[in-house]
Amino acid sequence: MTIISHRRGARRIYTFDPEDENGQSVDSDGVTGELRVSARDTCIALPIDSALEVNLQPLDEPAGDYVASVYLDWGEGLEFEGDILIRISEGC
């Protein structure tokens, strides 16, 4: 599982790079999506823009590990692509 480190309160842009089953990059032009972070019995939805970038700064959760689901829209609606782990550390 992919682990993304994020310092709470910091501006952190993460860029996704989708690959096919052979590990080759795929054409993701125009693809958008959503990163859904499970935190304290809620789902925090962060938009993934057409550059496949997501801003993690809105995650104002306590330090810890959070499972996030990646959903991408390849032109026919959001589809589940997999889970990642976001490791949040305290910032100041």
DSSP file (Angstrom, degrees, kcal/mol; ACC not computed):
  #  RESIDUE AA STRUCTURE BP1 BP2  ACC     N-H-->O    O-->H-N    N-H-->O    O-->H-N    TCO  KAPPA ALPHA  PHI   PSI    X-CA   Y-CA   Z-CA
    1    1 A M              0   0    0      0, 0.0     2,-0.2     0, 0.0    83,-0.1   0.000 360.0 360.0 360.0 135.7    0.0    0.0    0.0
    2    2 A T        -     0   0    0     81,-0.5    83,-3.0     1,-0.0     2,-0.5  -0.478 360.0-153.6 -68.6 136.2    1.3    3.4   -0.9
    3    3 A I  E     -a   85   0A   0     81,-0.2     2,-0.5    -2,-0.2    83,-0.2  -0.966   7.1-166.8-115.7 127.5    2.1    5.7    2.1
    4    4 A I  E     -a   86   0A   0     81,-2.9    83,-3.1    -2,-0.5     2,-0.4  -0.960  12.1-145.8-112.5 125.1    2.0    9.5    1.8
    5    5 A S  E     +a   87   0A   0     -2,-0.5     2,-0.4    81,-0.2    83,-0.2  -0.743  21.2 177.6 -90.5 137.5    3.5   11.5    4.6
    6    6 A H  E     -a   88   0A   0     81,-2.8    83,-2.4    -2,-0.4     2,-0.6  -0.991  24.4-141.4-142.7 129.7    1.8   14.8    5.5
    7    7 A R  E >   -a   89   0A   0     -2,-0.4     3,-2.4    81,-0.2    83,-0.2  -0.824  38.9-107.6 -91.4 124.0    2.6   17.4    8.2
    8    8 A R  T 3  S+     0   0    0     81,-3.3    52,-0.1    -2,-0.6     3,-0.1  -0.217 102.0  13.9 -53.1 130.2   -0.6   18.7    9.7
    9    9 A G  T 3  S+     0   0    0     50,-0.5    -1,-0.3    48,-0.4     2,-0.2   0.258  99.8 119.8  88.3 -11.3   -1.2   22.3    8.6
   10   10 A A  S <  S-     0   0    0     -3,-2.4     2,-0.7    46,-0.1    -1,-0.3  -0.526  72.7-110.5 -86.4 153.2    1.4   22.2    5.8
   11   11 A R        +     0   0    0     -2,-0.2     2,-0.4    -3,-0.1    -1,-0.1  -0.743  46.3 172.5 -79.9 120.2    0.7   22.8    2.1
   12   12 A R        -     0   0    0     -2,-0.7    44,-3.3     2,-0.0     2,-0.5  -0.950  16.0-170.4-137.3 113.4    1.1   19.4    0.5
   13   13 A I  E     -E   55   0B   0     -2,-0.4     2,-0.4    42,-0.2    42,-0.2  -0.912   8.2-165.4-103.1 125.4    0.2   18.6   -3.1
   14   14 A Y  E     -E   54   0B   0     40,-2.7    40,-2.4    -2,-0.5     2,-0.5  -0.934   5.3-153.0-111.9 134.6    0.4   15.0   -4.0
   15   15 A T  E     -E   53   0B   0     -2,-0.4     2,-0.2    38,-0.2    38,-0.2  -0.923   7.7-144.0-110.4 126.0    0.4   13.9   -7.7
   16   16 A F        -     0   0    0     36,-3.0    -2,-0.0    -2,-0.5     0, 0.0  -0.611   8.7-166.0 -84.0 146.5   -1.0   10.6   -8.7
   17   17 A D        -     0   0    0     -2,-0.2    35,-0.0     2,-0.0    -2,-0.0  -0.757  16.5-150.3-133.0  85.0    0.7    8.7  -11.6
   18   18 A P        -     0   0    0      0, 0.0     8,-1.7     0, 0.0     2,-0.3  -0.222  13.9-167.6 -61.3 143.7   -1.7    5.9  -12.7
   19   19 A E  B     -F   25   0C   0      6,-0.2     6,-0.2     8,-0.0     2,-0.1  -0.922  17.4-122.2-128.1 155.0   -0.1    2.7  -14.2
   20   20 A D    >   -     0   0    0      4,-2.7     3,-2.1    -2,-0.3     6,-0.0  -0.223  49.1 -82.3 -83.3-176.3   -1.5   -0.2  -16.1
   21   21 A E  T 3  S+     0   0    0      1,-0.3    -1,-0.1     2,-0.1    -2,-0.0   0.646 130.9  55.5 -65.0 -13.8   -1.1   -3.8  -14.9
   22   22 A N  T 3  S-     0   0    0      2,-0.1    -1,-0.3     3,-0.0     3,-0.1   0.320 120.4-105.7 -99.5   6.8    2.4   -3.9  -16.5
   23   23 A G  S <  S+     0   0    0     -3,-2.1     2,-0.3     1,-0.3    -2,-0.1   0.610  75.6 137.8  81.6  12.1    3.6   -0.9  -14.5
   24   24 A Q        -     0   0    0      1,-0.1    -4,-2.7     0, 0.0    -1,-0.3  -0.726  60.2-107.6 -92.6 140.3    3.4    1.4  -17.5
   25   25 A S  B     -F   19   0C   0     -2,-0.3     2,-0.3    -6,-0.2    -6,-0.2  -0.359  36.0-144.6 -62.3 143.5    2.1    5.0  -17.2
   26   26 A V        -     0   0    0     -8,-1.7     2,-0.7    -6,-0.0    -1,-0.1  -0.780  25.2 -95.1-110.5 156.6   -1.3    5.5  -18.8
   27   27 A D        +     0   0    0     -2,-0.3    -8,-0.0     1,-0.1    -1,-0.0  -0.585  45.5 170.2 -70.0 112.9   -2.8    8.5  -20.6
   28   28 A S    >   +     0   0    0     -2,-0.7     3,-2.1   -10,-0.1     2,-0.2   0.072  15.9 150.4-114.5  22.8   -4.6   10.3  -17.8
   29   29 A D  T 3  S+     0   0    0      1,-0.3     3,-0.1    22,-0.1    22,-0.1  -0.379  76.2   5.7 -59.5 123.0   -5.4   13.5  -19.8
   30   30 A G  T 3  S+     0   0    0     20,-0.6     2,-0.3     1,-0.3    -1,-0.3   0.399  93.6 139.3  85.1  -3.5   -8.6   15.0  -18.5
   31   31 A V    <   +     0   0    0     -3,-2.1    21,-0.4    19,-0.3    -1,-0.3  -0.566  24.3 173.4 -76.4 135.8   -9.0   12.4  -15.7
   32   32 A T  E     +B   73   0A   0     41,-1.2    41,-3.6    -2,-0.3     2,-0.3  -0.724   4.6 150.4-127.1-179.8  -10.3   13.9  -12.3
   33   33 A G  E     -BC  72  48A   0     15,-2.2    15,-2.6    39,-0.3     2,-0.3  -0.951  34.4 -92.3-179.1-158.7  -11.3   12.2   -9.1
   34   34 A E  E     -BC  71  47A   0     37,-2.8    37,-2.7    -2,-0.3     2,-0.6  -0.997  13.0-147.2-148.8 139.0  -11.7   12.2   -5.4
   35   35 A L  E     -BC  70  46A   0     11,-3.1    11,-2.8    -2,-0.3     2,-0.7  -0.959  19.5-159.7-107.4 117.5   -9.6   11.1   -2.5
   36   36 A R  E     -BC  69  45A   0     33,-2.9    33,-2.8    -2,-0.6     2,-0.5  -0.873   5.4-163.2-106.1 111.0  -11.8    9.9    0.3
   37   37 A V  E     -BC  68  44A   0      7,-3.0     7,-3.0    -2,-0.7     2,-0.6  -0.812  11.9-141.3 -99.4 126.0  -10.1    9.9    3.7
   38   38 A S  E     + C   0  43A   0     29,-2.6     2,-0.4    -2,-0.5    29,-0.3  -0.774  35.8 157.5 -87.1 117.7  -11.6    7.9    6.6
   39   39 A A  E >   - C   0  42A   0      3,-2.3     3,-1.4    -2,-0.6    27,-0.1  -0.962  61.2 -19.9-146.9 125.1  -11.2    9.9    9.8
   40   40 A R  T 3  S-     0   0    0     -2,-0.4     3,-0.1     1,-0.3    -1,-0.1   0.891 124.5 -48.2  47.1  56.0  -13.2    9.7   13.1
   41   41 A D  T 3  S+     0   0    0      1,-0.2     2,-0.3    -3,-0.0    -1,-0.3   0.682 122.1  95.3  62.9  20.5  -16.3    8.0   11.7
   42   42 A T  E <   -C   39   0A   0     -3,-1.4    -3,-2.3    -5,-0.0     2,-0.5  -0.889  69.8-127.6-133.0 168.0  -16.5   10.5    8.8
   43   43 A C  E     -C   38   0A   0     -2,-0.3     2,-0.7    -5,-0.2    -5,-0.2  -0.972  16.6-159.2-118.1 118.3  -15.4   10.6    5.2
   44   44 A I  E     -C   37   0A   0     -7,-3.0    -7,-3.0    -2,-0.5     2,-0.6  -0.877  10.9-154.5 -98.7 116.5  -13.4   13.7    4.1
   45   45 A A  E     -C   36   0A   0     -2,-0.7    -9,-0.2    -9,-0.2    -2,-0.0  -0.824  11.0-173.5 -98.0 120.9  -13.6   14.1    0.3
   46   46 A L  E     -C   35   0A   0    -11,-2.8   -11,-3.1    -2,-0.6     2,-0.1  -0.950  25.9-119.4-112.3 130.0  -10.7   15.9   -1.3
   47   47 A P  E     -C   34   0A   0      0, 0.0     2,-0.6     0, 0.0     8,-0.5  -0.402  14.0-150.1 -71.0 142.6  -10.9   16.7   -5.0
   48   48 A I  E     -C   33   0A   0    -15,-2.6   -15,-2.2     6,-0.1     6,-0.2  -0.968  23.1-145.0-107.7 119.2   -8.3   15.4   -7.5
   49   49 A D    >   -     0   0    0      4,-2.4     3,-2.3    -2,-0.6     4,-0.1  -0.112  31.2 -88.3 -82.5-178.7   -7.9   17.9  -10.3
   50   50 A S  T 3  S+     0   0    0      1,-0.3   -20,-0.6     2,-0.2   -19,-0.3   0.596 128.3  59.2 -69.7  -9.7   -7.2   17.2  -14.0
   51   51 A A  T 3  S-     0   0    0      2,-0.2    -1,-0.3   -21,-0.1     3,-0.1   0.315 119.0-114.9 -91.1   6.5   -3.4   17.3  -13.3
   52   52 A L  S <  S+     0   0    0     -3,-2.3   -36,-3.0   -21,-0.4     2,-0.4   0.845  70.9 141.2  59.3  39.1   -4.1   14.4  -10.9
   53   53 A E  E     -E   15   0B   0    -38,-0.2    -4,-2.4    -4,-0.1     2,-0.4  -0.878  33.5-168.3-110.5 143.1   -3.1   16.5   -8.0
   54   54 A V  E     -E   14   0B   0    -40,-2.4   -40,-2.7    -2,-0.4     2,-0.6  -0.996  17.6-137.0-129.6 137.1   -4.7   16.6   -4.6
   55   55 A N  E     -E   13   0B   0     -8,-0.5   -42,-0.2    -2,-0.4   -44,-0.1  -0.835  14.6-172.5 -93.8 119.7   -4.1   19.2   -1.9
   56   56 A L    >   +     0   0    0    -44,-3.3     3,-2.2    -2,-0.6   -47,-0.2   0.503  60.3  98.9 -89.5  -4.6   -3.8   17.6    1.5
   57   57 A Q  T 3  S+     0   0    0    -45,-0.4   -48,-0.4     1,-0.3    -1,-0.2   0.824  72.2  64.2 -55.7 -35.5   -3.7   20.8    3.5
   58   58 A P  T 3  S+     0   0    0      0, 0.0     2,-1.2     0, 0.0    -1,-0.3   0.671  75.2 103.4 -64.5 -12.6   -7.4   20.7    4.5
   59   59 A L    <   +     0   0    0     -3,-2.2   -50,-0.5     1,-0.1     2,-0.3  -0.573  42.9 169.4 -72.8  99.8   -6.7   17.5    6.5
   60   60 A D        +     0   0    0     -2,-1.2    -1,-0.1   -52,-0.1    -3,-0.1  -0.386  27.3 135.1-107.6  51.7   -6.7   18.9   10.0
   61   61 A E        -     0   0    0     -2,-0.3     3,-0.1     1,-0.1   -53,-0.1  -0.656  61.4 -93.7-100.7 155.1   -6.7   15.5   11.7
   62   62 A P        -     0   0    0      0, 0.0    26,-0.2     0, 0.0    -1,-0.1  -0.203  60.9 -74.5 -60.2 158.7   -4.6   14.5   14.8
   63   63 A A  S    S+     0   0    0     24,-0.1     2,-0.3   -55,-0.0    26,-0.2  -0.255  88.4  88.1 -54.5 139.8   -1.3   12.7   14.1
   64   64 A G  E    S- D   0  88A   0     24,-2.0    24,-2.9    -3,-0.1     2,-0.4  -0.927  77.5 -62.0 155.8-177.3   -1.8    9.1   12.9
   65   65 A D  E     - D   0  87A   0     -2,-0.3     2,-0.4    22,-0.2    22,-0.2  -0.858  44.0-171.5-103.4 133.6   -2.4    6.8   10.0
   66   66 A Y  E     - D   0  86A   0     20,-2.5    20,-3.2    -2,-0.4     2,-0.4  -0.988  19.5-133.2-129.6 130.3   -5.5    7.3    7.9
   67   67 A V  E     - D   0  85A   0     -2,-0.4   -29,-2.6   -29,-0.3     2,-0.4  -0.654  26.3-170.8 -80.6 135.0   -6.8    5.0    5.1
   68   68 A A  E     -BD  37  84A   0     16,-2.8    16,-2.9    -2,-0.4     2,-0.4  -0.990  13.7-142.6-129.6 137.4   -7.9    6.9    2.0
   69   69 A S  E     -BD  36  83A   0    -33,-2.8   -33,-2.9    -2,-0.4     2,-0.5  -0.832  12.7-141.9-100.4 135.2   -9.7    5.5   -1.1
   70   70 A V  E     -BD  35  82A   0     12,-3.2    11,-3.3    -2,-0.4    12,-1.0  -0.854  18.9-177.9 -99.5 124.4   -8.8    6.8   -4.5
   71   71 A Y  E     -BD  34  80A   0    -37,-2.7   -37,-2.8    -2,-0.5     2,-0.4  -0.990   4.9-171.1-120.7 128.6  -11.7    7.3   -7.0
   72   72 A L  E     -BD  33  79A   0      7,-2.3     7,-2.2    -2,-0.4     2,-0.7  -0.924  17.9-143.3-121.1 147.4  -11.0    8.4  -10.5
   73   73 A D  E     +BD  32  78A   0    -41,-3.6   -41,-1.2    -2,-0.4     5,-0.2  -0.918  16.7 177.8-110.8 106.6  -13.3    9.5  -13.3
   74   74 A W  S    S-     0   0    0     -2,-0.7    -1,-0.1     3,-0.6   -43,-0.1   0.238  75.5 -69.0 -90.7  11.7  -12.1    8.3  -16.7
   75   75 A G  S    S+     0   0    0      2,-0.1     3,-0.1   -43,-0.1    -2,-0.1   0.314 128.4  70.6 119.6  -5.6  -15.1    9.8  -18.4
   76   76 A E  S    S-     0   0    0      1,-0.5     2,-0.1     3,-0.0    -3,-0.0   0.045 109.7 -74.2-129.8  26.5  -17.9    7.5  -17.1
   77   77 A G  S    S-     0   0    0      2,-0.1    -3,-0.6     0, 0.0    -1,-0.5  -0.188  73.5 -39.8 100.7 164.3  -18.2    8.5  -13.5
   78   78 A L  E     - D   0  73A   0     -5,-0.2     2,-0.4    -3,-0.1    -5,-0.2  -0.373  55.7-172.0 -66.2 135.0  -16.0    7.8  -10.4
   79   79 A E  E     - D   0  72A   0     -7,-2.2    -7,-2.3    -2,-0.1     2,-0.2  -0.990  29.4-110.1-128.7 138.9  -14.5    4.4  -10.1
   80   80 A F  E     + D   0  71A   0     -2,-0.4    -9,-0.2    -9,-0.2     3,-0.1  -0.498  34.8 174.8 -67.4 129.0  -12.6    2.9   -7.1
   81   81 A E  E     -     0   0A   0    -11,-3.3     2,-0.3     1,-0.4   -10,-0.2   0.630  51.5 -73.4-109.7 -22.1   -8.9    2.5   -7.9
   82   82 A G  E     - D   0  70A   0    -12,-1.0   -12,-3.2     2,-0.0    -1,-0.4  -0.857  47.2 -76.9 148.8 175.9   -7.5    1.4   -4.6
   83   83 A D  E     - D   0  69A   0     -2,-0.3   -81,-0.5   -14,-0.2     2,-0.3  -0.800  32.6-174.9-109.5 150.5   -6.5    2.5   -1.1
   84   84 A I  E     - D   0  68A   0    -16,-2.9   -16,-2.8    -2,-0.3     2,-0.5  -0.862  23.3-122.0-131.0 169.6   -3.5    4.4    0.2
   85   85 A L  E     -aD   3  67A   0    -83,-3.0   -81,-2.9    -2,-0.3     2,-0.6  -0.965  15.6-157.4-116.7 129.0   -2.4    5.3    3.7
   86   86 A I  E     -aD   4  66A   0    -20,-3.2   -20,-2.5    -2,-0.5     2,-0.8  -0.931   6.0-158.4-107.1 121.0   -1.9    8.9    4.7
   87   87 A R  E     -aD   5  65A   0    -83,-3.1   -81,-2.8    -2,-0.6     2,-0.5  -0.870  10.7-163.6-102.2 107.6    0.5    9.3    7.7
   88   88 A I  E     -aD   6  64A   0    -24,-2.9   -24,-2.0    -2,-0.8     2,-0.3  -0.783   5.8-171.9 -96.2 130.7   -0.1   12.7    9.4
   89   89 A S  E     -a    7   0A   0    -83,-2.4   -81,-3.3    -2,-0.5     2,-0.1  -0.823  33.5 -92.6-114.2 160.1    2.4   14.1   11.8
   90   90 A E        -     0   0    0     -2,-0.3     2,-0.2   -83,-0.2   -81,-0.1  -0.402  43.4-172.4 -71.3 146.0    2.0   17.1   14.0
   91   91 A G              0   0    0    -84,-0.1   -82,-0.1    -2,-0.1   -83,-0.0  -0.727 360.0 360.0-125.2 177.5    3.1   20.5   12.7
   92   92 A C              0   0    0     -2,-0.2   -83,-0.1   -84,-0.0    -1,-0.1   0.301 360.0 360.0-145.9 360.0    3.5   24.0   14.2
